[in-house]
C-alpha cells in the first residue's frame, strides 16, 4: 500500500505537471477536476480538497453543497490520454462538517459492502468479473424537441449499409469517402468471423494495450454477436471495489481510444432494433483465507454456500434490476423470447438461464456463478454491492434456488415457463420492486434508506418521466393514421 509521499514521488518521477481527481456521481458517470502537482501535499490525502457538490447528479441540494474529495493513494496511475503528464487519483467523498464519508458516494457503498462481508464471517473477499459489451459506431446523431425527435446511427459495419455505393471512413488522419467495400457482419452473426468482416480487431487491441498501461489485465477481446461493431473485452476479476474502479477505467479507455480513431462508443444496452443488445454478464465468487468457497460436491461442482448465494440473487433479482438494469433502455434488451435471459433460473453451461455456472475448468479456483441479466449502463459500485448483499442474504437465510433448468429456456412452451419468475419488463416495474424489496440492502448500513429513496426519485424524475412523457418515432408509424 503506497504512502502519500510515495505517490507524490511517483508523480515527480513521471514528470507529471497536473493531478486529476476522479470520483463517481450517484447515477454512474465519472467526474473530475484537476490541480497542479504542487498542490498535492501529503495532507490532501487526509484532509481532502473542497468542491461544489450541488451540480453532481443525485447529491446534496445547494444549501448543503460543500463536499470534499479525499484521494485514495492505492489508485495512483498516470492518465494515458492527457496531453501533459497527469497523475490520476480516484477519490472518496467526505462531508466537510462531520468529516464522515458521504452516504451517497457509490464508492463508499462498495467499501461498506466489502466490510459487511468480512463482518459476517462468511468470507473475506468477494471477487467480481464483469463482461461489459459495447458498440463502436462511426457516428451518432440524436435530438428531441416539442415537435420532433430522431436518432441515427452510422456504421460502416452495419448490415443495413450493404446497398450503399459509398461509405465514409477514417484513415487515421482524416475522414474520406470511398467505394463500399462490403464485408458487413450479418444481423446476429458477428460472433466472431475474422477480418475483413471483423473490421475492428486493431482498434480493440489498441484499447487492450492502453488498459494494460493502467494495470488492467485483459483476458481476451473479440467481436460480439450484433452487426455494426458490437465488441467485448474481458478483464481479469478483482475484489469488489477494485473491480468497479477498473470498470470505470475500462469505459474511459474504450471511449477515448475510439474517439482518437474517429469513432464513438456506447454502453447503451439496446441501441439497435432487431439485433443483440449489450449485457454485462457478471461472474461472482466468495473466498476466505485464500480459499474459494463456491467449489463443492453439489450441482455442477458448486458448494452448498454457492447454491444459497444463487438463491439470494434469484429471490431478489427483480429488485436488483432497478440497480443492475437501471435505464429505460435496459428493458429493450430484457424482452421475453429474445437474446437476454429474463427467466429467473440457474443452470450449468446454459446461456439462456439468468444464472449460469461456467464449466470451462474443474479447478476449485475457477468455480463461480455468472449473473447474466445486468447490463453496462449500471453504476458498478452500486450494482456489485447490491448483488453481493442479495447473495449474502441467500447464504444467511439458506435460500434454496430450486431445481436447475437445463433446457433451452427460449424453446420452452408458455405452460413450461408459467412457474418460472421473470425479470421486470420496465424500469417503472423494477423501481416498484426495489421499493418493496430492499431490506437486504440495508444490512450493515451498506445502503441506507436515503440512498434507496434518492435512487428511485432520481430515476423517476431524470429518466423515467422524460421518456414516458414523449412520443417516439415508432408511435407515429403505428398510430398517426388512426
Secondary structure, 3 states (H helix, E strand, C coil): CCCHHHHHHHHHHCCCCEEEEEEECCCCCEEEEEEEHHHCCCCHHHHCEEEECCCCCCCCCHHHCEEEEEECHHHCEECCCCCCCEEEEEEEEEECCCCCECCCCHHHHHHHHHHHHHHHCCCCEEEEEEEEEEEEECEEEEEECCCCEEEEEECCCCHHHCCCCEEEEECCCCEEEEECCCCCCCCCCCCCCCCCCCCCHHHHHHHHHHHHHCCCCEEEEEECCCCCCEEEEEECCEEHHHHHHHHHHHHHHHHHHHHHCCCEEECCCCCCCCCCCCCEEEEEEEEECCEECCECCCHHHECHHHHHHHHHHHHHHHHHHHHHCCCCCHHHHCCCCCCCCCECCEEECCCCCCEEECCCCCCHHHCCEEECCCCCCCCHHHHHHHHHHHHHHHHHHCCCCCCCCCCCHHHCCHHHHCCCCECCCCHHHHHHHHHHCCHHHHHHHCCCHHHHHHHHHHHHHHHHHHHHCCCCHHHHHHHCCC
